[in-house]
Amino acid sequence: MKKYFSTRLVSKAIPLCVAVLLPLSKVAAQTKADDAKMNTFVTGLMGKMTVDEKIGQLNLVTIGAATTGSVVNKGVEEKIKKGSIGGVFGVWGADRVKEVQDLAVKNSRLHIPLIFGLDVIHGHRTIFPIPLGMSAVWDMGLIKQSAQIAAKEATAEGLNWVYSPMVDIARDPRWGRISEGSGEDPWYGGQIAKAMVQGYQGSSMKNADAVMACVKHFALYGGAEAGREYNTVDMSRIKMYQDYLPPYKAALDAGAGSFMSSFNTVDGVPATANQWLLTDVLRKQWGFKGFVVSDYTAVNEMIAHGLGDLQMVSALALKAGLDMDMVGEGFLTTLKKSLAEGKVTNQEIDLACRRVLEAKYKLGLFDNPYKSIDASRAKEVLTPETRAQARNISKHSFVLLKNEAQTLPLKKTASIALVGPLADNHRDMLGTWVIAGEWEKSVSVLEGIKNVAGSNVTINYAKGANITEDSLFIKRLNFGPGMVSVDPKPADVLLKEAVDAAKKSDVIVAVVGESQSMSGESSSRSDIDIPESQKNMLKELAKLGKPLVIVLFNGRPLTLTWEDTHANAILDVWAPGTEAGNAIADVLFGDYNPAGKITATFPRSVGQIPIYYNHKNTGRPYDGKGPSKFKSNYLDISNDPLYPFGYGLSYTTFGYSDVKLSKSKLKGNETLTASVNVTNTGKYAGEEVVQLYISDPVASISRSVKELKNFKKISLQPGEQKEVSFNITPEELKFYNSQLKYDWEAGEFIIQIGTNSADTHTASVQWSK
Ligand code: BGC
């Protein structure tokens, strides 16, 4: 391999598989030696750099193929040659990336390679379910596999940095970006964060098929007031530490190489210039060693936040611990002036520059800036094998929300009315954030059903309704060309076609819900019903008295109270990705028995939001019997959600025994074993996610009513029984008290095991110190 920098100073990172065989002391010594080599290398390089070149490393630009704002950088080629750019995003494909990398490596004074990033969020070319759907899988092996495939495809196209995982806890489904995260639970969100980072970064970021993860958005972005995009976040420190920060910390502990700051304020200071967040918490408390990039033009946006002019906000961001400025070029255009005026120091610029160079070193880019650019790897992208893997992962993400009288699975002899704007549709199969994913290559539901059903099924297809008939809404959804295509036929004509199709059929399958651009960034909604045009169609179909199955596409929990009452079955498929139609058909016809469980509570009405299972009790708790005066409830609706966190049905049924405890009194660091017997009481083989929650009824602060602490996913044949056990230690009892000390307090704990957060079997223990 051609060496681009002096390899005497470049270490070979020991792969983790070797590392685990070595005693820990040796691993630590090796890491120290690697770090020492990296420091020597980076110090040597920085010794040759001018201040301008150092500031250049802090500048991340987009060439324009993928932007979320109005700004696209100008004069990129010249700037790269001058050493004024450290990284580029929005460029992929081996040839394109090579061309741009050549500008830096062959034409800049110090030949420092660029880092190439992209929003690879749920797959690169092979698209997996949107992250909220992915989180319904409850299988960390599959989640990690999706990140590994994404990393392999991204590196095959020259990328080495992905802006994922998005680990923002979200409890407000009005917020469109709830689709990009793993739902509402801090512990579960942390498990996914870890699996994703491990999948992306592999055993070493130097590997040709590994990318550096970028954990976002640090921090609390999902707490936006009223679910309105980019809005203010304001919450107590206890809530931050207990409920919102854990997934970021889990990603860091898994070795994530970089973080992205969020657009919002935290304690009144925008995260992008928040020293407490970026330095005190991230680096001093948690020990983060990587680099922090801003979100898209977030440095500049601090002017609108009211923190000063561009020079001022850029200096504030650098001083707070921000290392790289995405797109806005505030660092590039003002830091030198701030240095001359004593507003920032050489040390602060050096520190940020060092962190960016270290990231490039850890990726092996100084060894070989072209390490993953290999035209022969183009065939590794969107292969029959990755499609098969995507189909498997997608079907694991579907959640059966209702299945009255075994309406599903469908018989492979039925005549089916397949209706709805998402039934014969490729565009909306992939969901939000699919920069390099090609929707034309996705499998529609109609195609999938034809592929799976066999020749004895009759399909009567009709579109039935447009996504929406609201022209203003359509205009907003069409921020990219052709995102929502509208059938010009009048709504009543479309509807009649669907009714006619239904009349000739045994069963109606209505494929409805949200189109691609209805969730994701800048897609907040105040009304989270299925749009009116589609709901009207459902209402007409329901009148026919035939079995009505809803296949629901959604980037967020929707309010489905009407649908839950009137449809016979509801299968939530989120936005399943490239293999959408095949995976949906696998489940509709029972070739796979669904086992997904929701990770964000589905409200009955938008008025219940924010709604989440791990809330506090209050002093006047709701008694579960319906609204009553002088209790913490609404007068007009129950407090209960429509579908609680962890909920999801199967074609079979599962019976749970009472909880068995190894002891009822424990002391100090003892371990408790809690178990249940789970029996498949139905007719189909199936999988069940057995969930463990713990409540701490008496403590020095008011605790959540329960918290998820563990789960196990098991498979059972009809009639089969398995014992499922969880080991519980004081670690699972810890929480942040009012001094922000993370500890547990002696007393009673209620151990709860069950099929979802609202349906558990309980047992009580006393645990003393
Ligand atoms: C989003 C980030 C994304 C970035 C780059 C921003 O608008 O908030 O999640 O990584 O754009 O595309």
Boltz pocket constraint, residues with backbone or C-beta under 6 A from the ligand:
constraints:
  - pocket:
      binder: B
      contacts: [[A, 66], [A, 67], [A, 68], [A, 69], [A, 119], [A, 163], [A, 216], [A, 295], [A, 296], [A, 521]]
      max_distance: 6.0
